[in-house]
Amino acid sequence: MGKETLFKMVSHEVICDSHDTINFHFFGDMHSDTEEFERDRFKEFINETQKMPNSYYIGMGDYNDFASTSEKRGIESANVHDTTRILLDKLAQQSNAGVAKLLWPIKDRLIGLISGNHIWKYDDGKLSDEDLAERLSTKSLGYLCVLNIRFKFSNRGGTTKGSGSFRTITMFLCHGKGGGRLLGTSLNKIIQMSEIIPGCDIYVQGHDHQLFAVPKTILSVVTGRNTANHLKEKKQYFVRSGSFMKGYVPNTSNYSTTGLMKPATLGGATIQVSFKRSDKTGIEMVEVRMKSLI
């Protein structure tokens, strides 16, 4: 498969105050070059989330509809002329120019873009999603990515004793696999990611056009020389990032009608991260707190 299924490990630093609330917005499955793309709904999502303090964005793939995995296989096996390939490259570039214009208002807060299954590989080997990331001066996160977010506190955050004025969370991101017709099946596909890397804070997939954020709490045993053993709670979130491509439009045909799929849940997902001071072990600490805003 090559670059289309590339796995990456990426770090990103967020400079903030330990009293701040940080909002991470996940969006994808726009399919912006189709008639079914809800352009006004997407612009509303961007406008509303920009009003929230300390907003950051992560794209989850399928920004355009051209070209699906099956379409790419068909085109590649058709032995098309070089001039046709050039025209197809131009078509993908034109679509990217349109998406870049839509995303331009958030480009300075766009952490990166996951690649979906609707992508095009140019003659020079570059993927259309890589091209889109370059247009927006952001990171190309591959198809599957472990993204480490490091919160560096500008005030005296972290610990009042000890080293380091920062906290971290880890996200495991993938454009995703089909979730089946039931909501539980869609959720299970994301939970399976935690069997690969169990300790992440947030797991996100797109692809099936559903939108939800389900919390789960795990416990770990903490031991130390000067403190009694105790249990530490860790909240995790399992997220589907929604869509901006409506289905079941009269006199049109798309994935929904062809496969009798569930209607898409339009919108994007938001996970809010905040920090709370505590003194459970005799040393004042700053704990990470998370909640969804779906």
Backbone as CSV, one residue per row, in Angstrom:
resi,resn,N_x,N_y,N_z,CA_x,CA_y,CA_z,C_x,C_y,C_z
1,MET,0.820,-1.219,0.000,0.000,0.000,0.000,0.849,1.263,0.000
2,GLY,2.056,1.210,0.567,2.943,2.353,0.536,2.491,3.488,1.421
3,LYS,2.649,4.710,0.891,2.392,5.910,1.680,0.927,6.053,2.084
4,GLU,0.018,5.393,1.370,-1.398,5.543,1.682,-1.754,5.040,3.077
5,THR,-0.943,4.154,3.646,-1.216,3.620,4.982,-0.051,3.903,5.932
6,LEU,0.588,5.028,5.756,1.767,5.379,6.543,1.424,5.580,8.017
7,PHE,2.272,5.030,8.906,2.143,5.217,10.357,3.183,6.225,10.814
8,LYS,2.755,7.186,11.627,3.669,8.215,12.109,3.537,8.402,13.616
9,MET,4.603,8.905,14.234,4.591,9.362,15.616,5.015,10.824,15.599
10,VAL,4.137,11.689,16.104,4.315,13.138,15.977,4.127,13.787,17.336
11,SER,4.898,14.830,17.605,4.748,15.613,18.830,4.352,17.040,18.485
12,HIS,3.557,17.640,19.371,3.136,19.033,19.176,3.066,19.704,20.543
13,GLU,3.605,20.907,20.634,3.620,21.637,21.897,2.565,22.733,21.896
14,VAL,1.800,22.793,22.979,0.806,23.841,23.188,1.245,24.667,24.392
15,ILE,1.514,25.931,24.175,1.894,26.828,25.269,0.626,27.436,25.843
16,CYS,0.428,27.275,27.135,-0.811,27.723,27.762,-0.552,28.039,29.231
17,ASP,-1.574,28.505,29.894,-1.550,28.739,31.331,-2.210,27.536,32.006
18,SER,-1.778,27.170,33.181,-2.353,26.001,33.847,-3.809,26.228,34.266
19,HIS,-4.298,27.463,34.147,-5.701,27.750,34.420,-6.543,27.746,33.145
20,ASP,-5.898,27.539,31.979,-6.596,27.586,30.710,-7.407,26.313,30.460
21,THR,-8.362,26.455,29.575,-9.073,25.313,29.003,-8.712,25.239,27.525
22,ILE,-8.305,24.044,27.071,-7.865,23.841,25.693,-8.910,23.005,24.972
23,ASN,-9.307,23.439,23.780,-10.332,22.744,23.003,-9.715,22.125,21.748
24,PHE,-9.845,20.811,21.624,-9.371,20.100,20.443,-10.575,19.700,19.597
25,HIS,-10.584,20.162,18.353,-11.700,19.922,17.451,-11.265,18.940,16.357
26,PHE,-11.999,17.855,16.215,-11.707,16.838,15.214,-12.780,16.921,14.123
27,PHE,-12.361,16.994,12.880,-13.301,17.094,11.768,-12.777,16.256,10.597
28,GLY,-13.677,15.858,9.726,-13.265,15.092,8.555,-14.453,14.668,7.736
29,ASP,-14.188,13.797,6.762,-15.242,13.275,5.883,-16.092,14.414,5.336
30,MET,-15.393,15.436,4.819,-16.064,16.589,4.228,-16.598,16.254,2.835
31,HIS,-15.778,15.553,2.043,-16.138,15.247,0.650,-16.588,16.540,-0.042
32,SER,-15.705,17.542,0.038,-16.089,18.908,-0.291,-16.327,19.146,-1.776
33,ASP,-15.920,18.198,-2.636,-16.140,18.376,-4.065,-17.387,17.639,-4.551
34,THR,-18.330,17.372,-3.641,-19.580,16.728,-4.008,-20.748,17.688,-3.781
35,GLU,-21.861,17.397,-4.424,-23.055,18.206,-4.225,-23.605,18.053,-2.812
36,GLU,-23.277,16.918,-2.177,-23.824,16.644,-0.849,-23.041,17.313,0.271
37,PHE,-21.928,17.957,-0.043,-21.128,18.640,0.973,-21.932,19.786,1.578
38,GLU,-22.068,19.777,2.904,-22.795,20.832,3.616,-21.843,21.993,3.905
39,ARG,-21.624,22.811,2.895,-20.661,23.909,2.993,-21.026,24.887,4.113
40,ASP,-22.287,25.277,4.172,-22.703,26.233,5.203,-22.553,25.633,6.597
41,ARG,-22.847,24.342,6.718,-22.718,23.671,8.018,-21.253,23.617,8.447
42,PHE,-20.362,23.386,7.479,-18.934,23.351,7.807,-18.435,24.738,8.216
43,LYS,-18.847,25.766,7.478,-18.432,27.132,7.833,-18.950,27.503,9.219
44,GLU,-20.158,27.048,9.535,-20.711,27.304,10.864,-19.876,26.617,11.942
45,PHE,-19.450,25.375,11.673,-18.583,24.656,12.607,-17.287,25.434,12.853
46,ILE,-16.679,25.927,11.787,-15.436,26.682,11.925,-15.679,27.970,12.707
47,ASN,-16.733,28.691,12.352,-17.010,29.967,13.022,-17.297,29.784,14.510
48,GLU,-18.103,28.774,14.838,-18.482,28.561,16.237,-17.297,28.096,17.077
49,THR,-16.482,27.203,16.540,-15.341,26.696,17.319,-14.254,27.755,17.470
50,GLN,-14.148,28.659,16.508,-13.172,29.737,16.638,-13.505,30.672,17.785
51,LYS,-14.765,30.728,18.171,-15.167,31.575,19.288,-14.751,30.985,20.628
52,MET,-14.458,29.696,20.637,-14.050,29.032,21.878,-12.580,29.326,22.153
53,PRO,-12.204,29.522,23.410,-10.811,29.869,23.709,-9.861,28.702,23.444
54,ASN,-8.660,29.034,23.036,-7.587,28.049,22.891,-8.033,26.849,22.051
55,SER,-8.532,27.123,20.852,-8.999,26.069,19.963,-7.870,25.572,19.059
56,TYR,-7.796,24.244,18.925,-6.859,23.590,18.012,-7.628,22.553,17.204
57,TYR,-7.163,22.287,15.972,-7.907,21.465,15.042,-7.056,20.314,14.518
58,ILE,-7.714,19.166,14.297,-7.063,17.999,13.704,-8.003,17.426,12.651
59,GLY,-7.518,17.338,11.412,-8.307,16.778,10.325,-8.195,15.265,10.291
60,MET,-9.332,14.596,10.033,-9.392,13.141,10.115,-9.580,12.453,8.762
61,GLY,-9.338,13.174,7.645,-9.320,12.544,6.334,-10.565,12.770,5.501
62,ASP,-10.466,12.383,4.224,-11.538,12.501,3.239,-12.048,13.928,3.125
63,TYR,-11.099,14.835,2.872,-11.438,16.241,2.693,-12.101,16.455,1.326
64,ASN,-11.684,15.629,0.352,-12.315,15.584,-0.963,-12.896,14.197,-1.182
65,ASP,-13.685,14.062,-2.224,-14.253,12.759,-2.570,-13.383,11.999,-3.573
66,PHE,-12.631,12.712,-4.386,-11.788,12.112,-5.421,-10.420,11.790,-4.828
67,ALA,-9.913,10.571,-4.919,-10.552,9.396,-5.529,-10.543,8.287,-4.477
68,SER,-11.563,7.453,-4.487,-11.649,6.371,-3.504,-10.632,5.278,-3.815
69,THR,-10.471,4.376,-2.861,-9.517,3.278,-3.042,-9.845,2.462,-4.280
70,SER,-11.116,2.110,-4.466,-11.497,1.302,-5.625,-11.310,2.077,-6.926
71,GLU,-11.593,3.378,-6.908,-11.395,4.192,-8.106,-9.919,4.254,-8.477
72,LYS,-9.050,4.406,-7.479,-7.613,4.456,-7.764,-7.144,3.157,-8.395
73,ARG,-7.612,2.025,-7.866,-7.213,0.734,-8.438,-7.662,0.630,-9.895
74,GLY,-8.898,1.087,-10.167,-9.403,1.028,-11.533,-8.612,1.899,-12.486
75,ILE,-8.279,3.116,-12.042,-7.525,4.034,-12.894,-6.115,3.514,-13.127
76,GLU,-5.482,3.006,-12.072,-4.111,2.513,-12.197,-4.017,1.289,-13.094
77,SER,-5.074,0.489,-13.142,-5.049,-0.717,-13.977,-5.501,-0.443,-15.406
78,ALA,-5.936,0.789,-15.691,-6.488,1.102,-17.007,-5.421,1.539,-18.008
79,ASN,-4.193,1.712,-17.553,-3.103,2.104,-18.449,-3.457,3.388,-19.210
80,VAL,-3.832,4.422,-18.455,-4.249,5.683,-19.071,-3.043,6.432,-19.631
81,HIS,-3.296,7.341,-20.564,-2.236,8.140,-21.166,-1.634,9.098,-20.141
82,ASP,-0.399,9.510,-20.416,0.264,10.470,-19.531,-0.528,11.770,-19.438
83,THR,-1.118,12.192,-20.564,-1.893,13.438,-20.545,-3.110,13.313,-19.632
84,THR,-3.695,12.119,-19.582,-4.833,11.897,-18.693,-4.392,11.970,-17.240
85,ARG,-3.227,11.385,-16.949,-2.700,11.461,-15.579,-2.474,12.911,-15.167
86,ILE,-1.962,13.716,-16.086,-1.727,15.124,-15.784,-3.041,15.838,-15.477
87,LEU,-4.078,15.526,-16.252,-5.390,16.128,-16.020,-5.955,15.709,-14.660
88,LEU,-5.756,14.436,-14.294,-6.238,13.947,-13.003,-5.483,14.633,-11.861
89,ASP,-4.176,14.833,-12.033,-3.394,15.561,-11.025,-3.935,16.980,-10.849
90,LYS,-4.246,17.628,-11.965,-4.769,18.991,-11.893,-6.124,19.028,-11.193
91,LEU,-6.948,18.005,-11.440,-8.251,17.934,-10.786,-8.094,17.830,-9.274
92,ALA,-7.175,16.974,-8.823,-6.932,16.831,-7.383,-6.392,18.126,-6.788
93,GLN,-5.516,18.810,-7.532,-4.954,20.063,-7.040,-6.023,21.155,-6.941
94,GLN,-6.934,21.179,-7.901,-8.024,22.152,-7.847,-8.921,21.896,-6.635
95,SER,-9.211,20.626,-6.368,-10.017,20.286,-5.196,-9.309,20.716,-3.921
96,ASN,-7.994,20.490,-3.853,-7.227,20.884,-2.668,-7.219,22.396,-2.472
97,ALA,-7.166,23.129,-3.566,-7.195,24.591,-3.458,-8.502,25.041,-2.813
98,GLY,-9.601,24.362,-3.156,-10.885,24.702,-2.554,-10.940,24.375,-1.075
99,VAL,-10.395,23.217,-0.690,-10.377,22.839,0.726,-9.470,23.775,1.513
100,ALA,-8.314,24.104,0.954,-7.387,25.005,1.639,-8.039,26.356,1.919
101,LYS,-8.865,26.820,0.992,-9.580,28.090,1.194,-10.554,27.977,2.358
102,LEU,-11.236,26.822,2.467,-12.175,26.617,3.567,-11.465,26.557,4.916
103,LEU,-10.266,25.970,4.927,-9.535,25.762,6.174,-8.597,26.919,6.514
104,TRP,-8.470,27.870,5.615,-7.510,28.958,5.821,-7.728,29.720,7.133
105,PRO,-8.985,29.959,7.557,-9.173,30.707,8.817,-8.585,30.012,10.042
106,ILE,-8.363,28.679,9.982,-7.852,27.965,11.154,-6.437,27.431,10.939
107,LYS,-5.781,27.856,9.862,-4.498,27.252,9.512,-3.457,27.402,10.622
108,ASP,-3.503,28.509,11.369,-2.514,28.721,12.429,-2.803,27.886,13.671
109,ARG,-3.981,27.271,13.737,-4.342,26.398,14.859,-4.568,24.952,14.405
110,LEU,-4.198,24.670,13.172,-4.375,23.339,12.612,-3.141,22.497,12.915
111,ILE,-3.274,21.538,13.841,-2.124,20.729,14.263,-1.657,19.818,13.144
112,GLY,-2.590,19.239,12.400,-2.191,18.349,11.323,-3.379,17.687,10.669
113,LEU,-3.082,16.942,9.585,-4.117,16.291,8.794,-3.834,14.801,8.659
114,ILE,-4.778,13.985,9.105,-4.746,12.549,8.847,-5.162,12.317,7.401
115,SER,-4.596,11.309,6.758,-4.990,10.951,5.400,-6.139,9.960,5.432
116,GLY,-7.079,10.148,4.513,-8.218,9.242,4.412,-8.035,8.229,3.308
117,ASN,-9.127,7.602,2.906,-9.057,6.655,1.788,-9.459,7.312,0.467
118,HIS,-9.955,8.548,0.526,-10.219,9.321,-0.689,-9.040,10.271,-0.903
119,ILE,-8.031,9.768,-1.552,-6.823,10.548,-1.828,-6.341,10.205,-3.237
120,TRP,-5.454,11.030,-3.739,-4.881,10.811,-5.055,-3.363,10.893,-4.941
121,LYS,-2.670,9.981,-5.648,-1.205,10.025,-5.676,-0.767,10.664,-6.989
122,TYR,-0.049,11.781,-6.872,0.433,12.478,-8.055,1.533,11.676,-8.746
123,ASP,1.835,12.099,-9.959,2.880,11.414,-10.721,4.233,11.438,-10.011
124,ASP,4.466,12.486,-9.201,5.753,12.577,-8.503,5.762,11.790,-7.192
125,GLY,4.659,11.068,-6.888,4.600,10.231,-5.693,3.964,10.902,-4.491
126,LYS,3.728,12.201,-4.570,3.117,12.914,-3.439,1.629,12.596,-3.371
127,LEU,1.125,12.433,-2.151,-0.299,12.219,-1.956,-1.017,13.563,-1.906
128,SER,-2.265,13.572,-2.356,-3.034,14.819,-2.352,-3.203,15.363,-0.935
129,ASP,-3.299,14.470,0.079,-3.408,14.948,1.463,-2.106,15.588,1.943
130,GLU,-0.967,15.092,1.454,0.310,15.734,1.769,0.374,17.116,1.127
131,ASP,-0.124,17.226,-0.093,-0.179,18.504,-0.789,-1.058,19.492,-0.023
132,LEU,-2.204,19.010,0.479,-3.104,19.872,1.240,-2.430,20.375,2.514
133,ALA,-1.709,19.490,3.198,-0.998,19.893,4.416,0.045,20.973,4.103
134,GLU,0.754,20.828,2.988,1.750,21.831,2.609,1.091,23.170,2.312
135,ARG,-0.063,23.149,1.650,-0.772,24.387,1.338,-1.152,25.147,2.609
136,LEU,-1.394,24.398,3.685,-1.832,24.999,4.944,-0.700,25.116,5.962
137,SER,0.527,24.792,5.547,1.715,24.869,6.419,1.503,24.106,7.722
138,THR,0.942,22.911,7.615,0.716,22.078,8.788,1.319,20.706,8.567
139,LYS,1.184,19.825,9.554,1.806,18.510,9.505,0.911,17.520,8.765
140,SER,1.533,16.681,7.957,0.854,15.522,7.389,1.039,14.371,8.377
141,LEU,-0.075,13.860,8.922,-0.015,12.895,10.028,-0.078,11.443,9.568
142,GLY,-0.125,11.201,8.251,-0.218,9.839,7.766,-1.620,9.284,7.942
143,TYR,-1.769,7.993,7.681,-3.072,7.329,7.829,-3.335,6.955,9.288
144,LEU,-2.255,6.661,10.011,-2.328,6.223,11.409,-1.257,6.972,12.179
145,CYS,-1.634,7.605,13.287,-0.680,8.484,13.961,-0.849,8.435,15.471
146,VAL,0.273,8.324,16.171,0.332,8.581,17.606,0.787,10.028,17.764
147,LEU,-0.113,10.852,18.274,0.149,12.284,18.413,0.289,12.627,19.883
148,ASN,1.472,13.061,20.280,1.734,13.453,21.665,1.601,14.968,21.789
149,ILE,0.666,15.396,22.643,0.458,16.826,22.882,1.115,17.189,24.202
150,ARG,2.051,18.115,24.158,2.770,18.566,25.351,2.288,19.970,25.711
151,PHE,1.663,20.098,26.865,1.200,21.392,27.348,2.322,22.032,28.171
152,LYS,2.870,23.091,27.664,3.924,23.813,28.376,3.299,25.037,29.018
153,PHE,3.346,25.087,30.359,2.682,26.158,31.082,3.539,27.420,31.095
154,SER,2.913,28.527,30.729,3.623,29.803,30.734,3.673,30.414,32.126
155,ASN,2.741,29.974,33.008,2.802,30.400,34.400,3.514,29.316,35.206
156,ARG,3.391,29.348,36.511,4.091,28.365,37.351,3.220,27.118,37.495
157,GLY,2.950,26.485,36.365,2.145,25.268,36.390,3.022,24.056,36.628
158,GLY,2.413,22.883,36.564,3.160,21.644,36.748,3.195,21.258,38.200
159,THR,4.333,21.364,38.828,4.461,21.044,40.249,5.117,22.214,40.949
160,THR,4.709,22.466,42.174,5.377,23.513,42.947,6.671,22.986,43.552
161,LYS,6.777,21.662,43.599,8.027,21.030,43.992,8.356,19.996,42.916
162,GLY,9.610,19.819,42.623,9.967,18.846,41.601,10.218,19.542,40.277
163,SER,10.383,18.743,39.228,10.829,19.281,37.954,9.689,19.313,36.952
164,GLY,9.783,20.272,36.010,8.898,20.286,34.867,7.623,21.064,35.072
165,SER,7.348,22.035,34.203,6.098,22.780,34.238,5.312,22.448,32.968
166,PHE,4.982,21.184,32.806,4.234,20.757,31.633,3.456,19.485,31.952
167,ARG,2.467,19.202,31.108,1.724,17.948,31.157,1.538,17.463,29.732
168,THR,1.222,16.197,29.549,1.048,15.646,28.206,-0.208,14.792,28.123
169,ILE,-0.753,14.707,26.924,-1.745,13.690,26.600,-1.336,13.059,25.272
170,THR,-1.813,11.850,25.040,-1.495,11.138,23.806,-2.778,10.782,23.076
171,MET,-2.792,11.069,21.786,-3.913,10.717,20.924,-3.474,9.639,19.933
172,PHE,-4.353,8.694,19.672,-4.128,7.675,18.649,-5.173,7.917,17.570
173,LEU,-4.711,8.310,16.382,-5.603,8.798,15.331,-5.523,7.903,14.107
174,CYS,-6.670,7.626,13.496,-6.722,6.851,12.256,-7.959,7.285,11.491
175,HIS,-7.845,7.381,10.166,-9.051,7.715,9.405,-10.151,6.708,9.696
176,GLY,-9.823,5.427,9.790,-10.783,4.490,10.333,-11.208,3.385,9.404
177,LYS,-11.903,2.447,10.008,-12.507,1.317,9.333,-14.016,1.419,9.472
178,GLY,-14.725,0.823,8.524,-16.177,0.827,8.577,-16.682,0.220,9.870
179,GLY,-17.702,0.848,10.432,-18.182,0.420,11.737,-19.359,-0.523,11.707
180,GLY,-19.867,-0.864,10.527,-21.067,-1.681,10.501,-22.306,-0.831,10.723
181,ARG,-23.466,-1.472,10.816,-24.728,-0.741,10.895,-25.110,-0.345,12.313
182,LEU,-24.546,-1.006,13.313,-24.921,-0.730,14.694,-23.904,0.206,15.342
183,LEU,-24.401,1.068,16.237,-23.528,2.024,16.916,-22.449,1.305,17.720
184,GLY,-22.814,0.182,18.352,-21.837,-0.562,19.135,-20.700,-1.102,18.293
185,THR,-20.995,-1.506,17.058,-19.947,-1.992,16.169,-18.992,-0.875,15.800
186,SER,-19.537,0.306,15.548,-18.700,1.466,15.237,-17.778,1.790,16.407
187,LEU,-18.318,1.747,17.622,-17.511,2.010,18.813,-16.433,0.945,18.997
188,ASN,-16.788,-0.315,18.782,-15.818,-1.400,18.982,-14.611,-1.262,18.075
189,LYS,-14.811,-0.739,16.857,-13.684,-0.543,15.946,-12.656,0.417,16.539
190,ILE,-13.126,1.406,17.296,-12.189,2.353,17.920,-11.554,1.731,19.158
191,ILE,-12.353,1.022,19.950,-11.818,0.384,21.153,-10.707,-0.590,20.793
192,GLN,-10.807,-1.222,19.635,-9.757,-2.144,19.206,-8.409,-1.453,19.060
193,MET,-8.415,-0.134,18.822,-7.155,0.601,18.749,-6.426,0.569,20.087
194,SER,-7.191,0.509,21.195,-6.566,0.489,22.517,-5.906,-0.859,22.807
195,GLU,-6.183,-1.871,21.997,-5.483,-3.141,22.128,-4.102,-3.076,21.490
196,ILE,-3.906,-2.090,20.620,-2.591,-1.893,19.994,-1.695,-1.065,20.907
197,ILE,-2.208,0.092,21.334,-1.486,0.957,22.280,-2.466,1.294,23.394
198,PRO,-2.402,0.591,24.520,-3.458,0.690,25.548,-3.532,2.015,26.283
199,GLY,-2.451,2.726,26.445,-2.425,3.827,27.406,-2.735,5.198,26.878
200,CYS,-3.268,5.328,25.674,-3.529,6.663,25.132,-4.720,7.312,25.830
201,ASP,-4.775,8.626,25.734,-5.872,9.373,26.355,-7.082,9.483,25.431
202,ILE,-6.833,9.656,24.146,-7.913,9.873,23.186,-7.661,9.004,21.955
203,TYR,-8.687,8.263,21.539,-8.644,7.455,20.315,-9.697,8.014,19.362
204,VAL,-9.287,8.273,18.114,-10.216,8.909,17.175,-10.180,8.206,15.831
205,GLN,-11.369,7.957,15.284,-11.534,7.527,13.902,-12.617,8.366,13.243
206,GLY,-12.558,8.441,11.918,-13.618,9.034,11.129,-14.277,7.948,10.299
207,HIS,-14.365,8.162,8.999,-14.700,7.179,7.967,-16.165,6.786,7.882
208,ASP,-16.804,6.416,9.002,-18.177,5.918,8.883,-19.230,7.015,9.074
209,HIS,-18.776,8.281,9.160,-19.647,9.459,9.178,-20.515,9.550,10.440
210,GLN,-20.131,8.818,11.487,-20.851,8.908,12.758,-20.114,9.864,13.690
211,LEU,-20.830,10.362,14.685,-20.276,11.367,15.590,-20.622,11.021,17.026
212,PHE,-19.601,10.692,17.814,-19.805,10.460,19.241,-18.465,10.497,19.953
213,ALA,-18.514,10.640,21.267,-17.322,10.576,22.121,-17.714,9.830,23.385
214,VAL,-17.165,8.654,23.562,-17.541,7.781,24.672,-16.380,7.704,25.665
215,PRO,-16.626,8.044,26.940,-15.552,7.971,27.941,-15.419,6.578,28.534
216,LYS,-14.230,6.299,28.997,-13.955,5.047,29.698,-12.887,5.336,30.738
217,THR,-13.004,4.730,31.912,-12.017,4.936,32.976,-11.262,3.641,33.239
218,ILE,-9.934,3.738,33.283,-9.099,2.603,33.657,-8.330,2.962,34.921
219,LEU,-7.894,1.948,35.641,-7.170,2.132,36.891,-5.779,1.535,36.781
220,SER,-4.823,2.200,37.408,-3.467,1.657,37.506,-2.983,1.798,38.939
221,VAL,-2.099,0.904,39.344,-1.550,0.926,40.703,-0.294,1.778,40.718
222,VAL,-0.259,2.742,41.621,0.893,3.638,41.760,1.622,3.280,43.045
223,THR,2.913,3.027,42.929,3.733,2.715,44.105,4.835,3.751,44.233
224,GLY,5.275,3.973,45.439,6.349,4.933,45.654,7.055,4.676,46.968
225,ARG,8.239,5.208,47.113,9.033,4.984,48.320,8.418,5.673,49.534
226,ASN,7.929,6.880,49.334,7.495,7.689,50.479,5.984,7.778,50.624
227,THR,5.241,7.116,49.763,3.786,7.157,49.850,3.216,5.750,49.785
228,ALA,2.041,5.582,50.343,1.387,4.279,50.288,0.914,3.995,48.873
229,ASN,0.839,2.700,48.558,0.306,2.331,47.250,-1.129,2.855,47.105
230,HIS,-1.454,3.301,45.911,-2.806,3.784,45.678,-3.188,3.562,44.213
231,LEU,-4.473,3.689,43.937,-4.967,3.542,42.575,-5.088,4.913,41.914
232,LYS,-4.716,4.967,40.655,-4.806,6.202,39.891,-5.790,5.999,38.749
233,GLU,-6.762,6.909,38.665,-7.741,6.842,37.593,-7.201,7.512,36.330
234,LYS,-7.578,6.961,35.205,-7.234,7.574,33.919,-8.464,7.507,33.025
235,LYS,-8.926,8.656,32.589,-10.065,8.696,31.670,-9.561,8.656,30.237
236,GLN,-10.230,7.851,29.424,-9.947,7.787,27.999,-11.224,8.141,27.231
237,TYR,-11.043,8.670,26.015,-12.180,8.945,25.141,-12.026,8.197,23.823
238,PHE,-13.147,7.640,23.352,-13.200,6.942,22.074,-14.157,7.723,21.170
239,VAL,-13.618,8.250,20.073,-14.306,9.302,19.316,-14.464,8.904,17.853
240,ARG,-15.659,9.138,17.306,-15.882,9.199,15.861,-16.110,10.667,15.514
241,SER,-15.474,11.123,14.422,-15.362,12.568,14.184,-16.420,13.145,13.257
242,GLY,-17.480,12.389,12.943,-18.594,12.958,12.208,-18.312,13.147,10.733
243,SER,-19.127,13.966,10.083,-19.038,14.182,8.638,-19.705,15.500,8.290
244,PHE,-19.411,15.982,7.083,-20.118,17.144,6.545,-20.689,16.821,5.162
245,MET,-20.949,15.529,4.935,-21.553,15.074,3.678,-22.907,14.464,3.996
246,LYS,-23.959,15.158,3.627,-25.297,14.655,3.914,-25.654,13.516,2.962
247,GLY,-26.532,12.636,3.427,-26.999,11.530,2.602,-28.484,11.653,2.325
248,TYR,-28.950,10.777,1.481,-30.378,10.688,1.173,-30.949,12.017,0.684
249,VAL,-30.273,12.579,-0.322,-30.756,13.787,-0.983,-31.588,13.362,-2.184
250,PRO,-32.836,13.822,-2.294,-33.676,13.410,-3.422,-33.011,13.660,-4.777
251,ASN,-33.170,12.696,-5.664,-32.666,12.756,-7.039,-31.143,12.732,-7.127
252,THR,-30.492,12.212,-6.073,-29.049,12.005,-6.120,-28.736,10.585,-5.662
253,SER,-27.514,10.138,-5.975,-27.063,8.820,-5.552,-25.685,8.951,-4.928
254,ASN,-25.508,8.440,-3.716,-24.194,8.432,-3.084,-24.059,7.175,-2.236
255,TYR,-23.032,7.150,-1.352,-22.748,5.957,-0.562,-23.960,5.526,0.275
256,SER,-24.658,6.492,0.818,-25.757,6.184,1.731,-26.846,5.381,1.037
257,THR,-27.284,5.878,-0.116,-28.371,5.193,-0.806,-27.920,3.863,-1.399
258,THR,-26.674,3.804,-1.876,-26.178,2.573,-2.484,-26.086,1.446,-1.468
259,GLY,-25.612,1.767,-0.250,-25.404,0.736,0.762,-26.441,0.694,1.859
260,LEU,-27.530,1.493,1.698,-28.542,1.589,2.753,-27.895,1.857,4.114
261,MET,-26.982,2.823,4.110,-26.226,3.141,5.319,-27.017,4.054,6.244
262,LYS,-26.537,4.140,7.477,-27.127,5.084,8.427,-26.912,6.507,7.927
263,PRO,-27.858,7.405,8.185,-27.625,8.810,7.838,-26.387,9.339,8.562
264,ALA,-25.644,10.190,7.879,-24.455,10.772,8.496,-24.855,11.708,9.631
265,THR,-24.017,11.756,10.672,-24.186,12.722,11.749,-23.298,13.913,11.428
266,LEU,-23.896,15.016,11.022,-23.132,16.157,10.544,-22.522,16.926,11.707
267,GLY,-21.271,17.320,11.524,-20.572,18.080,12.548,-19.202,17.512,12.836
268,GLY,-18.553,18.064,13.839,-17.250,17.598,14.285,-17.261,17.342,15.780
269,ALA,-16.225,16.686,16.267,-16.131,16.324,17.686,-15.176,17.268,18.401
270,THR,-15.498,17.596,19.644,-14.631,18.447,20.459,-14.342,17.769,21.794
271,ILE,-13.069,17.677,22.121,-12.633,17.209,23.441,-11.951,18.384,24.136
272,GLN,-12.432,18.673,25.330,-11.941,19.824,26.095,-10.989,19.335,27.183
273,VAL,-9.829,19.950,27.233,-8.803,19.593,28.218,-8.604,20.775,29.168
274,SER,-8.650,20.482,30.451,-8.384,21.495,31.466,-7.449,20.899,32.514
275,PHE,-7.072,21.710,33.472,-6.080,21.289,34.466,-6.587,21.639,35.858
276,LYS,-6.357,20.730,36.795,-6.837,20.935,38.166,-5.702,20.642,39.134
277,ARG,-5.528,21.571,40.060,-4.497,21.371,41.082,-5.004,20.415,42.159
278,SER,-4.120,19.552,42.631,-4.470,18.619,43.707,-3.252,18.411,44.590
279,ASP,-3.489,17.855,45.766,-2.411,17.639,46.721,-2.630,16.291,47.401
280,LYS,-2.603,15.224,46.590,-2.913,13.896,47.106,-1.702,13.213,47.749
281,THR,-0.512,13.638,47.359,0.692,12.940,47.822,1.640,13.854,48.585
282,GLY,1.145,15.010,49.033,2.007,15.940,49.749,2.719,16.911,48.843
283,ILE,2.589,16.725,47.543,3.178,17.637,46.567,2.057,18.149,45.679
284,GLU,1.956,19.453,45.567,0.890,20.013,44.739,1.138,19.665,43.284
285,MET,0.148,19.052,42.647,0.264,18.628,41.265,-0.825,19.280,40.424
286,VAL,-0.622,19.275,39.134,-1.631,19.707,38.183,-2.077,18.485,37.406
287,GLU,-3.346,18.099,37.573,-3.893,16.937,36.882,-4.596,17.364,35.603
288,VAL,-4.551,16.504,34.608,-5.263,16.748,33.355,-6.679,16.233,33.465
289,ARG,-7.647,17.059,33.061,-9.053,16.677,33.037,-9.560,16.777,31.604
290,MET,-10.454,15.867,31.220,-11.022,15.892,29.869,-12.532,15.738,29.911
291,LYS,-13.220,16.358,28.952,-14.642,16.101,28.758,-14.990,16.391,27.296
292,SER,-16.058,15.754,26.814,-16.490,15.962,25.438,-17.560,17.037,25.386
293,LEU,-17.648,17.712,24.239,-18.635,18.759,24.047,-19.507,18.442,22.826
294,ILE,-19.836,17.200,22.642,-20.668,16.799,21.504,-22.130,16.864,21.918
